[in-house]
Amino acid sequence: MKPRLVYSSRCEVSYGDHDFVPRKFSLAAKSLEGATVLVEPDEPSREDIRLVHDEAWTEKICSVSLTGEDLARLELPFTEEISRAHRLAVGGTLLAARHALECGHGLHCGGGSHHAFRDHGEGYCALNDIAIAILKLRKEGRIARAAVVDLDVHQGNGTASIFAGDSDTFTFSMHQADLYPQPKQKSSLDVELAAGTGDAEYYDRLRHGLGAVMDFKPDLVVYQAGVDVWEKDRLGGLKLTERGVLDRDMAVREACLLHHVPVAVTLGGGYGPTHEDTARLHARTLRLFGGLGAVL
């Protein structure tokens, strides 16, 4: 049976001349046509959004009434179309997490907005889809303990803040130390890497981090699989080769399989030389976790 791929073409919106280009997700989805079954997500309710975000921020997002200060912190323009795309990303991660609980893996061709806090968005992230998915499934009694494995080149500061003090959620972020955000939040486990870190050191430190995640015994892992760790990324400074990015993904997948933990994948950041380069790396992650194989 073909794996399900959660994706909505309504998330391909224009931000103008901007580093974040949703087209990379549509290119990744297109490259998987025929190998996967595309599934359209629904928008979350305001009640679902309020599981994580406060009333004021929820209203600003849903009514498209952000202030100038809000927009400066978010670093994005914000229209009704863009608001809908961010809400659909929440629905996408929630649906992928449901798929993970059903069959062991869930694939969201998008999502991973780990810089969104309870009361504001920043770093291109308006709503924290990762946190909303976890708290919605917990509210439904589908899970008790969850872990976030965040391997984007930037720290998942919003996710760390949202789950600070939550003994039922383990947040693991491995990221470049000298990049945004500054200052950083405190995750359950932060592994900070120097610019220029390559495959061997990265893999060794990841292996130890994944051990701590699995010792937590989560009922679900949400994997933020940003590919901005790639050596050719325009915004990151790590030096993972394409083989290193694939080995990273394989390490996460194998740890989840070995410990029988369902995993939902979100794609997060990626700013390669071309949109096609980034989409190719994102698609490889999805292929691997969907059991389709992933070759260089």
C-alpha positions in Angstrom: 0.0 0.0 0.0 1.3 3.5 -0.9 2.2 5.7 2.0 0.0 8.8 2.6 1.5 12.2 2.1 -0.2 15.1 3.8 -0.1 18.2 1.5 -2.2 21.1 0.5 -1.6 23.2 -2.6 -3.3 26.0 -0.8 -0.1 26.3 1.3 1.8 27.5 -1.8 1.5 31.2 -1.3 3.7 34.0 -2.3 5.8 36.0 0.2 7.3 38.1 -2.5 11.1 38.3 -2.6 11.7 36.3 0.5 14.1 33.5 1.7 11.2 31.3 2.7 9.5 29.9 -0.5 6.7 27.4 0.0 7.2 26.2 -3.6 9.9 23.8 -2.3 7.1 21.8 -0.7 5.0 21.6 -3.9 8.1 20.5 -5.8 8.8 17.8 -3.2 5.2 16.7 -3.3 5.2 16.6 -7.1 8.3 14.4 -7.1 6.5 11.9 -5.0 3.4 11.7 -7.3 2.6 8.1 -8.0 4.6 6.8 -5.1 2.3 8.2 -2.4 -1.3 9.0 -1.9 -1.8 12.8 -1.4 -4.1 13.6 1.6 -5.6 17.1 2.0 -5.6 18.4 5.6 -8.4 20.4 7.3 -7.9 23.7 9.1 -7.8 23.4 12.9 -10.5 25.0 15.0 -9.8 28.1 17.1 -10.2 25.8 20.1 -7.4 23.6 18.8 -5.1 26.6 18.2 -5.8 27.8 21.7 -4.4 24.6 23.2 -1.1 26.3 22.6 -1.6 29.9 21.7 -3.2 32.6 23.8 -6.5 34.2 22.9 -5.0 37.4 21.6 -2.5 35.7 19.2 -5.1 33.3 18.0 -7.5 36.1 17.2 -4.7 38.1 15.4 -3.9 35.1 13.2 -7.5 34.1 12.4 -8.6 37.7 11.7 -5.4 38.7 10.0 -5.0 41.7 12.3 -1.2 41.7 13.1 0.4 44.9 14.2 3.6 46.3 12.6 5.6 45.0 15.6 4.0 41.5 15.1 5.0 41.5 11.4 8.5 42.7 12.1 9.0 39.8 14.6 7.4 37.3 12.2 9.5 38.5 9.3 6.7 37.7 6.9 3.9 39.7 5.2 0.5 38.4 6.3 -2.7 38.2 4.3 -5.8 36.0 4.5 -4.2 33.6 2.1 -1.1 33.4 4.1 -3.0 33.0 7.4 -4.9 30.1 5.8 -1.7 28.5 4.7 -0.3 28.6 8.3 -3.5 27.2 9.7 -3.5 24.4 7.1 0.1 23.6 8.2 -1.3 23.0 11.7 -3.9 20.7 10.3 -1.3 18.9 8.2 1.0 18.1 11.1 -2.0 16.9 13.2 -3.1 14.6 10.4 0.4 13.3 9.9 0.6 12.6 13.7 -2.7 10.7 13.5 -1.3 8.6 10.6 1.8 7.9 12.6 -0.2 6.5 15.5 -2.1 4.3 13.0 0.8 2.9 11.0 4.0 3.9 12.6 4.9 6.9 10.4 3.2 10.1 9.2 4.4 12.4 6.5 3.7 16.1 6.3 5.1 17.9 3.2 5.3 21.1 5.1 5.0 22.2 8.7 7.7 22.4 11.4 7.0 26.0 12.6 9.2 25.7 15.7 9.8 29.4 16.3 6.2 30.2 17.1 5.6 31.1 20.8 2.3 31.1 22.8 1.8 34.8 22.3 3.6 35.7 19.1 5.2 34.4 16.0 8.7 34.9 14.8 11.3 33.5 12.4 8.7 32.9 9.6 6.6 30.8 12.0 3.0 32.0 12.9 1.5 28.9 14.6 3.4 26.1 16.3 2.0 23.1 14.5 4.2 20.7 16.4 2.9 21.7 19.8 -0.7 21.9 18.7 -0.6 18.4 17.3 0.9 17.0 20.5 -1.5 18.7 22.9 -4.5 17.9 20.7 -3.6 14.2 20.7 -3.0 14.3 24.4 -6.3 15.9 25.0 -8.0 13.1 23.0 -6.2 10.5 25.1 -4.3 9.2 22.1 -0.9 9.8 23.7 0.5 10.6 27.1 4.2 11.3 26.5 5.7 12.9 23.4 9.1 13.9 22.2 10.2 16.5 19.6 13.4 15.7 17.7 14.3 19.1 16.1 17.3 18.8 13.8 16.7 22.1 11.9 19.9 24.2 11.9 18.1 26.8 14.1 17.0 26.0 17.6 13.3 25.3 18.1 12.9 28.1 20.6 9.2 28.4 20.4 8.6 24.7 21.0 11.1 24.7 23.9 9.3 27.7 25.5 5.8 26.2 25.0 6.8 22.9 26.7 9.0 24.3 29.4 8.0 22.6 32.6 5.9 20.0 30.8 7.1 16.7 32.3 5.2 14.7 29.6 7.0 16.3 26.6 10.8 15.9 25.9 12.2 18.6 23.5 15.5 17.8 21.8 17.1 20.4 19.6 20.4 20.0 17.9 21.4 23.2 16.1 24.1 25.7 15.2 25.1 27.7 18.2 25.9 31.1 16.6 22.7 31.5 14.5 19.3 32.9 15.3 17.6 32.7 17.7 19.6 34.7 20.2 19.2 34.3 23.1 18.0 30.7 22.9 15.4 29.0 25.0 16.0 25.9 27.1 14.9 22.6 25.6 14.9 19.3 27.6 18.1 18.7 25.7 20.0 21.2 23.6 23.1 20.1 21.6 24.9 23.2 20.2 27.2 22.8 17.3 29.9 25.1 16.0 29.8 26.4 12.5 31.6 24.0 10.2 30.6 20.9 12.0 30.6 18.0 9.6 29.1 14.5 9.2 31.2 12.5 11.7 30.8 14.8 14.7 27.2 15.5 13.9 26.3 11.8 13.7 28.1 11.0 17.0 26.3 13.7 18.9 23.0 12.9 17.3 23.3 9.3 18.4 23.7 10.3 22.0 20.8 12.7 21.8 18.5 10.1 20.3 19.4 7.8 23.2 18.1 10.4 25.7 14.9 10.7 23.6 14.3 7.0 23.6 15.0 6.7 27.3 12.1 9.1 27.8 9.8 6.4 26.3 7.6 8.7 24.3 4.3 7.5 22.7 5.0 9.7 19.7 8.0 11.5 18.2 7.5 14.6 16.0 10.6 15.0 13.8 11.4 18.5 12.6 13.6 17.5 9.7 14.9 20.9 8.4 17.5 20.4 5.7 19.3 23.7 6.3 22.0 21.6 8.0 23.3 20.9 4.4 26.7 22.3 3.5 25.3 24.3 0.6 22.4 26.0 2.5 22.4 29.7 2.2 21.3 30.5 5.8 23.1 27.8 7.8 26.8 27.2 8.5 27.0 23.5 9.2 28.8 21.2 6.7 26.7 18.1 6.4 27.1 16.5 3.0 24.1 15.1 1.2 25.1 11.7 2.6 25.3 13.2 6.1 21.8 14.6 5.8 20.5 11.1 4.7 22.4 9.4 7.6 20.9 11.9 10.0 17.4 10.9 8.8 18.2 7.2 8.9 19.4 7.5 12.5 16.1 9.1 13.6 14.1 6.5 11.6 16.1 3.5 12.9 15.8 4.7 16.6 12.0 5.0 16.2 11.7 1.6 14.6 14.0 0.0 17.2 12.0 1.4 20.1 8.6 1.0 18.4 7.8 4.7 18.6 5.5 6.2 15.9 7.1 9.2 14.2 5.5 12.1 12.4 7.7 14.1 10.0 7.6 17.8 9.4 10.0 19.5 7.0 10.9 22.8 8.5 13.7 24.9 7.0 15.8 24.5 3.9 17.4 27.3 1.8 19.5 25.6 -0.8 21.1 27.2 -3.9 17.8 26.5 -5.8 14.3 25.5 -4.7 14.8 22.3 -6.6 17.9 21.4 -4.5 15.9 22.0 -1.3 12.9 20.1 -2.6 15.1 17.1 -3.5 16.4 16.8 0.0 12.9 17.2 1.5 11.6 14.5 -0.8 14.4 12.2 0.2 13.4 12.5 3.9 9.8 11.8 3.1 10.7 8.8 0.9 12.9 7.3 3.6 10.3 7.6 6.4 7.5 6.4 4.0 9.4 3.2 3.4 10.1 4.1 -0.2 13.9 4.0 0.1 16.1 7.0 -0.3 19.2 7.0 -2.6 21.8 9.7 -3.3 
